[in-house]
């Protein structure tokens, strides 16, 4: 099939309607966001729809509940031999301790979300002057309205409550009519395209590039491309344009599309959305072309299932942009579109730099956008993706159109609730984190976690000072990286007081009206705030450079920003509780901290300097020594007996490196505390060192059949290869530590005490 408006080189060899299946291949921060949204989605749905069922699944619905010692005692099987398979020794009874949840991360995530959103619903937002209230109350009003509309299946597709048009902006006035159709009409878009030839010709007056740039820069709406002002690392205080393919949005669509294909409803999706918006069906040939175009885009632009996406970030002049996109999409096309929304005094030139992420994927977009700006197929596709982007905040019927028929009403509620969480995480994450800390943690708990971070950082530094296989030049580079590593533990230090939060989120409007009104006003205000920073004459230093999710049970390291983030949501059992023995806290949360610090030095994420440029700070000799150790680590994981034929040493190298290096660091920091008491679990006594290793493994315990324990299909193997299986994440780092074998009395040559080990740091 030849698709009108699509370059032939993209069509060559592509089947017309091939099914694109995806695994967990998002970039780390998008992957974490997706996990947070899924956990919160389950939690919110349980809060409203099935509290009794949630009590059965997870028991207590507060993050503080749960007995870490009791769970450990129940999970361990003393009959198993720890030297043969430590995971099976620690996690033997995991199906009992985890309940119906997959693992400790998800179990705690559901508890965190349940407690947070139940408390959020009780916040009093009925205040006389919404423009004067705090960011706390605005956020509560924002999320309360979203959840209410999702539960009530509110539908703004027909009309929204009328606003007084006097003095209102054009964006406010459009709420008098069908929101989605009117939003599209502002940009000469519609779904389906108009039948009248005159109206159809009028739609092509503006190029698709112009539309996407204005949507992103002016409205904060990012179908296909995300184009935003971002920190210009080469010149602190100033901002450059950041362009990237919106992988998260397209991954969601790929997952939805897979469900629609599996249930035979993909064609119905095109028809139903068109009927809802216009009362008429699209032409069958147009639908056929759209399905082929969609297949080509997802096949070519998204990475293979299970692979880490190419998240390489690079600087490029507008004049050289076609080197990354395609010759058919020269930089002046994007430059002209950007300058159309900037005042004359701040317009950019071909010599100005922009930041480009996932350039290889942008090449596909460039090949689509460049040659055929008037393509009806392309404009219809952008219109349809924009409808999808707006649907969760506007219409239960539009959401239902993209979901399987079975359980449709409930699934639509869950889908909209998930987007309530995602919208808030993207817009006001530090407000959510601050509320959570105020409700569930005190500063003493945070101080205890900060002490762990400090000790692991010191252990990392001392490790580099003692390392013999690197030269002094490389040692200085490593010490500089650890000294410059920023950490966010619980909340940003300078966005923790009410006045600081209110100042940081001063752009938030008065939250009035329906949810889509609140969301649109907030996106518009945020976009205006960022756009003012582009090509500004004076430097601007915000309280924080990047917005990060805080009610997520995980931790992460951001390259380029060179910051490690420990959200408050992970500071509960079975990861951390200040009053419990240090062996538990260091083995669990401490290992998480060590893992993230090690990412700052791993083979994949460590090659960015403070300017955002790739820079190899290793000398040639030290790099060669390092590569030998990385090669050893690859072999260790590839030959592990639990790999089930997948070479996780290659596919999960970054995570394996962080697991092994992080455990070594945190063990040394734990030993810096001095002698620690033993602890009784059940009828057995364990030394502090043994308890440390038990705790390091317990967090990986996973319910049988959820992520391991059966021979996976080919699709499952692909989906999980980005991380090693939990079985290996427990065992392999311990196999690599002689201290583990010493404290559990493992004889040389046993599985957990191999004769060959790999040195990391």
Beta strands, then each sheet from edge to edge (+ up, - down):
strand 1: 225-231
strand 2: 239-245
strand 3: 313-317
strand 4: 353-357
strand 5: 486-490
strand 6: 555-558
strand 7: 563-567
strand 8: 679-681
strand 9: 684-686
sheet 1: 1+ 2- 4- 3+
sheet 2: 5+ 7+ 6-
sheet 3: 8+ 9-
end
